[in-house]
Amino acid sequence: MKKLLKILIILAALGFFFYQFSLRPLDASSDARHSIKIESGLSVKHIANLLQEKDILRSPWAFVLYVRLKGDEASLQAGKFVLLPSMSAKEIVEILHTGKADEAIITIPEGFNVHQIDALMVEKGFIEEGEIIDCVKTCNFSFFEFLPPDKGLAERGGIVEGYLYPDTYYVTKDDFEPKFFIERLLTTFRKRVIETHGEEITKSGRELHELLTMASLIEEETRTDAERAMVSGILWKRYDDGRGLGVDATVRYILDKPTDRITTSDLNVNSPYNTRKFKGLPPGPIASPGLDSIMAALRPRDSKYWYYLHGDDGLIRYAESNEEHNINRYNYIK
């Protein structure tokens, strides 16, 4: 009896040791999130090594042993998961076993406007169509001091249009609320733009809203990073000179025609967002610009050019005069 008790004590001690030094979380205090893709057909050993490489798992061999002892080796699911270093091996196995994670990965692309964000969240199954659109028009975001005053701004996207920072977010479905999600995007804008580049924004002599509106035009009008600063310089030069900006993207925005061909009737639409008809910047951003476009608006490149266009081949052509611009249009756009 004493011998059996001694064996049980030893086994209990070994089990405690096994958990404490092998199966417990790698970093219980960490709130870091890692997106992990488990390919179909991967062995438990390969999965364990992948988790260690991503700094999620304390001990690959302990993970493998734990899975095999539980008999879960064949039931681990393939897929994309969000895992944390604060998870124990048991919690990780449970997620991989059920094929479900507590969080989904939502990426807001650069250049998306409020309507496109709404459509994305509908596609991902988080909301019914129009919930984010309704919220930006009715929810109170006045405590975000950098937002412009609500004076009928942004006929389509409310006062938050352009301020919803494009990035990757981890979101839970069970307690998802459009207002809280929008607030997260606004908070990220504050951290990434205002807190990081606030001094440069102040020194530029431009208002934040003015800069962000220009950045949204740059986001929509350029196709490569190399074009951003040059197009910024051209648009700011036209703006400061009192010339019309002539940006087709603003017409597309107000008419919700992201890809369809713009007609002569479209170009005559009576809206302050129509920069083909009215001089100056539109009343607000037409999309959420990425940081590269924001920095291009802050740091325009001087040049001799006043015009630009993208040819059918996707390449940009610059021109010093309207005559040269028309020649480029004739030569490169069919």
Residue pairs with C-beta under 8 A, 6 or more apart in sequence:
18 62
21 58
21 59
22 58
22 59
22 61
22 62
22 63
22 89
23 58
23 59
23 62
23 63
23 66
23 88
23 89
23 90
24 58
24 88
24 89
25 58
25 85
25 86
25 87
25 88
26 55
26 56
26 57
26 58
26 85
26 86
27 85
27 86
28 86
29 86
30 84
30 85
30 86
31 84
31 86
32 55
32 84
32 85
33 82
33 83
33 84
33 103
33 170
34 54
34 55
34 56
34 82
34 83
34 84
34 85
35 80
35 81
35 82
35 105
36 50
36 51
36 54
36 56
36 80
36 81
36 82
36 83
37 79
37 80
37 81
38 47
38 50
38 76
38 77
38 78
38 79
38 80
38 81
38 96
39 78
40 78
41 78
42 50
42 78
44 63
44 64
44 67
44 68
44 73
44 76
45 60
45 64
47 63
47 76
47 96
48 57
48 60
48 61
48 63
48 64
49 60
51 57
51 60
51 63
51 83
51 92
52 59
52 60
54 83
55 85
56 83
56 84
56 85
56 87
56 92
57 63
57 89
57 92
58 89
62 89
63 89
63 92
63 93
66 89
66 90
66 93
67 73
67 76
67 93
70 93
72 93
72 97
75 97
76 93
76 96
76 97
77 96
77 97
77 98
77 99
79 99
80 105
81 95
81 96
81 101
82 101
82 102
82 103
82 104
82 105
82 170
83 92
83 95
83 101
87 95
95 101
95 102
102 172
103 170
103 171
103 172
104 124
104 126
104 170
104 171
104 172
104 173
105 168
105 169
105 170
105 171
106 120
106 121
106 124
106 126
106 168
106 169
106 170
106 171
107 167
107 168
107 169
108 117
108 120
108 164
108 165
108 166
108 167
108 168
108 169
108 185
108 288
109 166
110 166
110 219
110 288
110 289
110 290
110 292
110 293
111 166
111 219
111 220
111 287
111 288
111 289
111 290
112 120
112 164
112 166
112 287
112 288
113 156
113 157
113 161
113 253
113 286
113 287
113 288
114 132
114 133
114 136
114 154
114 156
114 157
114 158
114 160
114 161
114 164
115 133
115 156
115 157
115 256
117 132
117 164
117 288
118 127
118 129
118 130
118 131
118 132
118 133
119 129
121 127
121 131
121 132
121 178
121 181
122 128
122 129
125 173
126 171
126 173
126 176
126 181
127 176
127 178
131 178
132 178
132 181
132 182
134 178
135 178
135 179
135 182
136 157
136 158
136 159
136 160
136 161
136 182
137 158
139 178
139 179
139 182
141 147
141 159
141 160
141 182
141 183
141 186
144 163
144 183
144 186
144 190
146 163
146 189
146 190
146 194
146 208
147 159
147 160
147 163
147 186
148 159
148 209
148 284
149 159
150 158
150 159
153 159
153 161
153 283
153 284
154 161
154 162
154 283
154 284
154 285
155 254
155 271
155 273
156 253
156 254
156 256
157 284
157 285
159 284
160 182
160 185
160 186
161 284
161 285
161 286
161 287
161 288
162 212
162 213
162 215
162 216
162 284
162 285
162 286
162 287
162 288
162 289
163 185
163 186
163 189
163 212
163 285
163 288
164 182
164 185
164 186
164 189
164 288
165 185
165 186
165 188
165 189
165 192
165 193
165 288
166 288
166 289
166 290
167 185
167 188
167 192
169 181
169 184
169 185
169 188
171 181
192 291
193 201
193 291
193 294
194 201
194 208
197 294
197 295
197 298
200 298
201 208
201 211
201 298
204 211
204 298
206 214
209 284
210 281
211 294
211 297
211 298
212 285
212 289
212 294
212 297
213 281
213 282
213 283
213 284
213 285
213 286
214 232
214 235
214 236
214 239
214 281
214 297
215 285
215 289
215 293
215 294
215 296
215 297
216 285
216 286
216 287
216 288
216 289
216 293
217 235
217 245
217 247
217 249
217 250
217 281
217 286
218 228
218 231
218 232
218 235
218 289
218 293
218 296
218 297
219 287
219 288
219 289
219 290
219 293
220 247
220 249
220 252
220 253
220 286
220 287
221 231
221 235
221 247
221 249
222 228
222 231
222 293
222 296
222 316
223 310
223 314
223 316
225 292
227 316
228 292
228 293
228 296
229 296
229 299
229 300
229 301
230 301
230 303
230 305
230 308
230 318
231 296
231 308
231 316
232 296
232 297
232 299
232 300
232 301
233 300
233 301
233 302
233 303
233 305
234 303
234 305
234 306
234 307
234 308
234 318
235 245
235 247
235 300
236 297
236 300
237 300
237 306
238 244
238 245
238 246
238 306
239 245
239 280
239 281
242 279
243 279
243 306
244 275
244 276
244 277
244 278
244 279
245 275
245 279
245 280
245 281
246 275
246 276
247 275
247 276
248 262
248 276
249 286
250 273
250 274
250 275
250 276
250 282
250 286
251 257
251 262
251 266
251 267
251 269
251 273
251 274
251 275
251 276
252 258
252 262
253 273
253 282
253 286
253 287
254 269
254 271
254 273
254 274
255 266
255 269
257 266
267 274
267 276
267 277
268 274
268 277
269 277
270 277
272 278
272 282
272 283
273 282
273 283
273 286
275 281
275 282
289 297
303 318
304 320
305 318
305 319
305 320
306 319
306 320
306 321
306 322
306 325
307 318
307 319
307 320
307 321
307 322
307 324
307 325
307 328
308 316
308 317
308 318
308 319
309 316
309 317
309 319
309 325
309 328
309 329
309 332
309 333
310 316
310 317
311 317
311 328
311 331
311 332
311 333
312 332
312 333
312 334
313 332
315 332
317 328
317 332
319 325
319 327
319 328
